[in-house]
Amino acid sequence: MFTTVLFDIDGVMLSEERYFDASALTVHELLTSPQFLGLPSISPDYAPTPDDETIQQIRNQVFADNRILEALKNVGVNANWDMVYFVFAAELAASLQEAVQLPEVWEQVVDALSGGWTVEALRRIGQLIRDARPNLVVGWRAYDALYDGCGSRAELLERAEQALDAHLPGGNHHALWNIGHDTFQTWYLGDEYSGRLTGKRGFLTNEYPIVDPAEFSAFLASLRERGYRLGIATGRPQTETHVPLEHFGWLKYFDLRYVTTASDVVEAERQIPSARPLSKPHPFSYLRSLTGDHDAASLLSRTLPLQGVRQSVLIIGDSIADALAAERLGASFAAVLTGLEGEAARPKFERLNADFIFSDVLAAKELF
């Protein structure tokens, strides 16, 4: 009999659509905005307040009508920051490769990167690329060329670093990841919550609930009243978790000791860099939410899978990353078909031997 239920958020409680929108806008900004590379592209020009039609057009081009998103999800990439990094790194490396075929450009790129990956370095490199290849236009085709055949996040990371090493050998490429992370935050949070003056409105107050908010509130209330421990393990940072869950009235059903966000994962990675990455499909976030132990070293010292939790702990998620994390933790897993691929994801969860597969999170009520 289950005693603990751990929920993912995106694809379970809230739609991932706005996260994917923000990811596409971030990659687009990094490639095309004069604040970064400033390269011409087949997409609309950069603007901080695109309308929904423009957002959809950019997303369709950056992620190839969601095909790239599905490919990333299928190899266990769950964090939007990772999605931004992999797509941006591919386009950046491809554009650089075009430009540095001229020897004098190579030397200038090396000089621009003497201090590592910085926003200023990207601006300088963008100018070098534009001068060397004035006819170059970003066509959003570099992802397939770089990552063809990759079957895991680790393989994607290796390919990205190899491509970037060609221009900054042995460099700290995580600094480039950080630039993508910070830019993504300005899109998702907007000026009100990011503390930055970018002109961006943000998406926090424009989230799409997957199921009826009142019905989900009743489900959570029923579980709490009957003594179930409820937790969350999400790829969202703390603000993106608390604000919408408070808006829909759901956060009050969770003891914050058992809520793990991407902010907690990033802090653990800061404390123990050798353990990186700790984002899903690593089970760190679910282990932290299950135990309430917030000591990263203590959590990472535990032997997995945990013994005796399969009958007592249920994880409810929408992604392969959630399923893999549950397996490594030793917990039972209920897949919900409300993620990016919808019903088409069923065969994948069947191959992963998910314990349960439901149409949505409310259908899981039959287990309790």
C-alpha positions as CSV (number, residue, x, y, z in Angstrom):
1,M,0.0,0.0,0.0
2,F,1.4,3.4,-1.0
3,T,2.1,5.8,1.8
4,T,4.0,8.5,-0.2
5,V,3.1,10.1,-3.5
6,L,5.7,12.2,-5.3
7,F,4.5,14.4,-8.2
8,D,6.3,16.0,-11.2
9,I,4.7,19.3,-12.2
10,D,5.2,19.9,-15.9
11,G,3.1,17.5,-18.0
12,V,1.3,16.3,-14.8
13,M,-0.2,19.4,-13.1
14,L,0.7,22.2,-15.6
15,S,1.3,22.2,-19.3
16,E,4.8,22.3,-20.5
17,E,3.9,24.5,-23.5
18,R,5.0,27.8,-21.9
19,Y,8.3,26.3,-20.9
20,F,8.9,25.1,-24.4
21,D,7.9,28.6,-25.7
22,A,10.5,30.2,-23.3
23,S,13.2,27.7,-24.4
24,A,12.7,28.4,-28.1
25,L,12.7,32.2,-27.4
26,T,15.9,31.8,-25.4
27,V,17.7,30.0,-28.2
28,H,16.4,32.5,-30.7
29,E,17.6,35.4,-28.6
30,L,21.1,34.0,-28.0
31,L,21.5,33.5,-31.8
32,T,19.8,36.6,-33.2
33,S,19.7,39.4,-30.6
34,P,22.4,42.1,-30.9
35,Q,22.9,41.6,-27.1
36,F,24.4,38.2,-28.0
37,L,25.5,36.9,-31.4
38,G,23.2,39.0,-33.5
39,L,23.1,36.6,-36.5
40,P,20.5,36.9,-39.2
41,S,18.1,33.9,-39.3
42,I,15.0,32.7,-41.2
43,S,13.0,33.5,-38.0
44,P,11.4,36.8,-37.2
45,D,13.7,39.5,-35.7
46,Y,14.3,39.4,-32.0
47,A,11.9,41.4,-29.9
48,P,11.2,41.1,-26.1
49,T,7.4,41.1,-26.5
50,P,6.5,38.7,-29.3
51,D,2.8,37.9,-29.8
52,D,1.6,34.3,-29.6
53,E,1.7,33.8,-33.4
54,T,5.4,34.9,-33.5
55,I,6.2,32.7,-30.5
56,Q,4.7,29.7,-32.3
57,Q,6.6,30.5,-35.5
58,I,9.9,30.8,-33.7
59,R,9.3,27.6,-31.7
60,N,8.4,25.6,-34.8
61,Q,11.7,26.7,-36.4
62,V,14.0,26.3,-33.4
63,F,12.5,22.9,-32.4
64,A,11.5,21.6,-35.9
65,D,7.8,21.4,-35.1
66,N,8.5,19.8,-31.8
67,R,10.6,17.0,-33.3
68,I,13.7,18.1,-31.5
69,L,11.8,18.4,-28.2
70,E,10.6,14.9,-28.6
71,A,14.1,13.6,-29.4
72,L,15.5,15.3,-26.3
73,K,12.7,13.9,-24.1
74,N,13.2,10.5,-25.5
75,V,16.8,10.3,-24.4
76,G,15.9,11.5,-20.9
77,V,16.6,15.3,-21.2
78,N,14.1,16.8,-18.9
79,A,15.5,20.3,-18.0
80,N,14.6,23.1,-20.3
81,W,18.0,24.7,-19.5
82,D,19.6,21.6,-21.0
83,M,17.4,21.8,-24.1
84,V,18.5,25.4,-24.6
85,Y,22.1,24.5,-24.2
86,F,22.1,21.6,-26.7
87,V,20.3,23.4,-29.4
88,F,22.3,26.7,-29.0
89,A,25.6,24.9,-28.8
90,A,24.9,23.1,-32.1
91,E,24.0,26.3,-33.9
92,L,26.9,28.3,-32.4
93,A,29.4,25.6,-33.3
94,A,28.1,25.4,-36.9
95,S,28.2,29.1,-37.4
96,L,31.7,29.3,-36.0
97,Q,32.8,26.5,-38.2
98,E,31.7,28.4,-41.2
99,A,33.6,31.6,-40.1
100,V,36.9,30.2,-38.9
101,Q,37.7,28.6,-42.2
102,L,39.5,32.0,-42.7
103,P,42.8,31.8,-40.7
104,E,42.6,35.4,-39.6
105,V,39.1,34.8,-38.2
106,W,40.3,31.8,-36.2
107,E,42.9,34.0,-34.4
108,Q,40.4,36.6,-33.6
109,V,37.9,34.0,-32.2
110,V,40.7,32.6,-30.0
111,D,41.4,36.1,-28.7
112,A,37.6,36.8,-28.1
113,L,37.4,33.6,-26.0
114,S,40.6,34.3,-24.0
115,G,38.4,35.0,-21.0
116,G,36.1,32.0,-21.7
117,W,32.4,32.0,-22.6
118,T,30.9,35.4,-21.6
119,V,28.2,37.6,-23.0
120,E,30.8,40.0,-24.3
121,A,32.7,37.2,-26.0
122,L,29.5,36.1,-27.8
123,R,28.9,39.7,-29.0
124,R,32.5,39.8,-30.4
125,I,32.1,36.4,-32.0
126,G,28.8,37.4,-33.6
127,Q,30.5,40.4,-35.2
128,L,33.4,38.2,-36.4
129,I,30.9,35.7,-38.0
130,R,28.9,38.4,-39.6
131,D,32.0,40.1,-41.1
132,A,33.5,36.8,-42.3
133,R,30.3,35.3,-43.6
134,P,27.9,38.1,-44.5
135,N,25.6,35.7,-46.3
136,L,25.3,33.3,-43.4
137,V,21.7,32.8,-42.2
138,V,20.8,30.6,-39.2
139,G,18.4,28.0,-40.7
140,W,18.0,25.9,-37.6
141,R,19.5,22.7,-39.1
142,A,22.5,22.2,-36.9
143,Y,21.0,20.0,-34.2
144,D,20.6,17.0,-36.4
145,A,24.0,17.3,-38.0
146,L,25.7,17.4,-34.6
147,Y,23.8,14.9,-32.5
148,D,22.8,12.3,-35.1
149,G,22.8,8.9,-33.4
150,C,23.0,10.1,-29.8
151,G,21.0,8.0,-27.4
152,S,21.5,9.7,-24.0
153,R,22.1,13.0,-22.4
154,A,25.7,12.0,-21.8
155,E,26.3,11.4,-25.5
156,L,24.6,14.8,-26.3
157,L,26.9,16.5,-23.8
158,E,30.0,14.8,-25.2
159,R,29.1,15.9,-28.8
160,A,28.4,19.5,-27.7
161,E,31.6,19.7,-25.8
162,Q,33.6,18.3,-28.7
163,A,32.1,20.8,-31.0
164,L,32.9,23.7,-28.6
165,D,36.4,22.4,-27.9
166,A,37.2,23.0,-31.5
167,H,37.1,26.7,-30.7
168,L,37.9,26.8,-27.0
169,P,39.9,23.6,-26.2
170,G,39.4,22.5,-22.6
171,G,37.2,25.5,-21.9
172,N,34.6,25.8,-19.2
173,H,31.6,25.1,-21.4
174,H,29.3,25.1,-18.4
175,A,29.7,28.9,-18.5
176,L,27.8,28.9,-21.8
177,W,25.1,26.7,-20.2
178,N,24.9,29.4,-17.5
179,I,24.3,32.1,-20.1
180,G,21.5,30.1,-21.5
181,H,20.1,29.5,-18.0
182,D,20.1,33.2,-17.1
183,T,18.5,34.2,-20.4
184,F,15.8,31.6,-20.1
185,Q,15.0,32.9,-16.6
186,T,14.3,36.4,-18.0
187,W,11.8,35.0,-20.5
188,Y,10.0,32.7,-18.1
189,L,9.9,35.1,-15.1
190,G,9.6,38.4,-16.9
191,D,10.6,41.6,-15.3
192,E,8.3,41.3,-12.4
193,Y,9.9,38.2,-11.0
194,S,13.4,38.3,-12.5
195,G,14.4,41.7,-11.1
196,R,15.8,42.5,-14.6
197,L,14.6,45.3,-16.9
198,T,14.3,43.5,-20.2
199,G,10.8,44.4,-21.3
200,K,9.8,40.8,-21.2
201,R,6.4,40.0,-19.7
202,G,7.1,36.4,-18.5
203,F,4.8,33.4,-18.4
204,L,4.3,32.7,-14.7
205,T,0.9,34.2,-14.5
206,N,-0.1,32.7,-17.9
207,E,0.2,29.0,-17.1
208,Y,-2.1,26.3,-18.5
209,P,-3.4,23.7,-16.0
210,I,-3.7,20.2,-17.4
211,V,-6.7,19.1,-15.3
212,D,-9.4,21.1,-13.7
213,P,-7.8,23.0,-10.8
214,A,-10.7,22.4,-8.4
215,E,-10.8,18.7,-9.1
216,F,-7.0,18.4,-8.6
217,S,-7.3,20.3,-5.3
218,A,-9.9,17.9,-4.1
219,F,-7.7,14.9,-5.0
220,L,-4.8,16.4,-3.1
221,A,-7.0,17.3,-0.1
222,S,-8.3,13.7,0.0
223,L,-4.8,12.2,0.0
224,R,-3.7,14.6,2.8
225,E,-6.8,13.9,4.9
226,R,-6.1,10.1,4.6
227,G,-2.5,10.5,5.8
228,Y,-0.5,10.2,2.6
229,R,2.7,12.1,2.5
230,L,2.8,14.3,-0.6
231,G,5.9,15.6,-2.3
232,I,7.1,17.2,-5.5
233,A,10.3,16.8,-7.6
234,T,10.3,19.2,-10.5
235,G,12.7,20.7,-13.0
236,R,11.3,24.1,-12.3
237,P,13.2,26.5,-10.1
238,Q,11.6,27.6,-6.8
239,T,9.8,30.7,-8.0
240,E,8.3,29.0,-11.0
241,T,7.1,26.2,-8.6
242,H,5.7,28.3,-5.8
243,V,4.0,31.1,-7.8
244,P,1.7,29.0,-10.1
245,L,1.0,26.4,-7.5
246,E,-0.1,29.1,-5.0
247,H,-2.1,30.7,-7.8
248,F,-4.1,27.4,-8.3
249,G,-4.3,26.7,-4.6
250,W,-2.2,23.5,-4.7
251,L,0.9,24.4,-2.8
252,K,-0.8,24.3,0.6
253,Y,-1.2,20.5,0.4
254,F,2.6,20.0,0.3
255,D,5.0,20.1,3.2
256,L,7.9,22.2,1.7
257,R,10.4,19.7,3.3
258,Y,9.3,17.3,0.6
259,V,9.4,19.7,-2.3
260,T,12.5,19.7,-4.5
261,T,13.0,22.2,-7.3
262,A,15.7,22.8,-9.8
263,S,17.0,25.5,-7.5
264,D,17.8,22.8,-4.9
265,V,19.4,20.7,-7.6
266,V,21.6,23.5,-8.8
267,E,22.7,24.3,-5.2
268,A,23.6,20.6,-4.7
269,E,25.7,20.7,-7.9
270,R,27.4,23.8,-6.7
271,Q,28.3,22.1,-3.4
272,I,29.5,18.9,-5.1
273,P,30.5,19.7,-8.7
274,S,31.8,16.2,-9.3
275,A,28.3,14.9,-9.0
276,R,26.9,17.0,-11.8
277,P,24.4,16.5,-13.4
278,L,21.9,15.8,-10.7
279,S,18.8,16.8,-12.7
280,K,16.4,14.0,-13.9
281,P,16.8,11.3,-14.9
282,H,19.2,11.3,-11.9
283,P,17.0,10.3,-8.9
284,F,18.5,13.0,-6.6
285,S,15.4,15.2,-6.7
286,Y,13.0,12.4,-5.9
287,L,15.3,11.0,-3.2
288,R,15.5,14.4,-1.6
289,S,11.7,14.8,-1.7
290,L,11.1,11.3,-0.4
291,T,13.5,11.6,2.6
292,G,13.2,15.2,3.5
293,D,17.0,15.1,3.8
294,H,18.5,18.3,2.4
295,D,22.1,17.4,2.8
296,A,23.4,16.7,-0.7
297,A,26.4,14.6,0.5
298,S,24.2,12.5,2.7
299,L,21.8,11.9,-0.1
300,L,24.5,11.0,-2.6
301,S,26.0,8.5,-0.2
302,R,22.9,6.4,-0.2
303,T,22.9,3.0,-1.9
304,L,20.3,2.8,-4.7
305,P,17.8,1.4,-5.4
306,L,16.4,1.9,-1.9
307,Q,15.1,-1.3,-0.4
308,G,11.4,-1.7,0.5
309,V,10.1,1.4,-1.2
310,R,8.5,-0.1,-4.3
311,Q,5.3,-0.9,-2.3
312,S,5.2,2.3,-0.4
313,V,6.3,5.1,-2.8
314,L,4.6,6.1,-6.0
315,I,6.1,8.6,-8.5
316,I,3.7,10.2,-10.9
317,G,5.3,11.7,-14.0
318,D,5.0,12.3,-17.7
319,S,8.5,11.7,-19.0
320,I,11.0,9.0,-19.6
321,A,13.3,10.9,-17.3
322,D,10.7,10.5,-14.5
323,A,10.4,6.8,-15.3
324,L,14.2,6.3,-15.2
325,A,14.6,8.2,-12.0
326,A,11.8,6.1,-10.4
327,E,13.6,2.9,-11.5
328,R,16.9,4.0,-10.1
329,L,15.3,5.0,-6.8
330,G,13.4,1.7,-6.5
331,A,9.9,3.3,-6.4
332,S,6.8,2.5,-8.4
333,F,6.0,4.7,-11.3
334,A,2.7,5.9,-12.8
335,A,3.0,7.5,-16.2
336,V,0.4,10.1,-17.3
337,L,-0.2,10.7,-21.0
338,T,-0.4,14.5,-20.7
339,G,3.1,15.3,-21.7
340,L,4.5,16.5,-25.0
341,E,3.6,13.4,-27.0
342,G,0.2,12.6,-25.4
343,E,-1.2,9.2,-26.1
344,A,1.7,8.5,-28.5
345,A,4.0,8.1,-25.4
346,R,2.2,5.0,-24.2
347,P,4.4,2.4,-26.1
348,K,7.5,4.0,-24.6
349,F,6.2,3.7,-21.1
350,E,5.1,0.1,-21.8
351,R,8.7,-0.7,-22.9
352,L,10.0,0.8,-19.7
353,N,7.6,-1.4,-17.7
354,A,5.8,1.5,-16.0
355,D,3.7,0.1,-13.2
356,F,0.7,2.2,-14.2
357,I,-0.3,4.3,-17.2
358,F,-3.1,6.8,-16.9
359,S,-4.8,9.3,-19.2
360,D,-4.1,12.1,-16.7
361,V,-3.2,12.6,-13.0
362,L,-6.9,12.5,-11.9
363,A,-7.2,9.0,-13.3
364,A,-4.6,7.8,-10.7
365,K,-7.3,8.3,-8.0
366,E,-8.3,4.6,-8.6
367,L,-5.1,3.6,-6.7
368,F,-6.1,5.2,-3.5
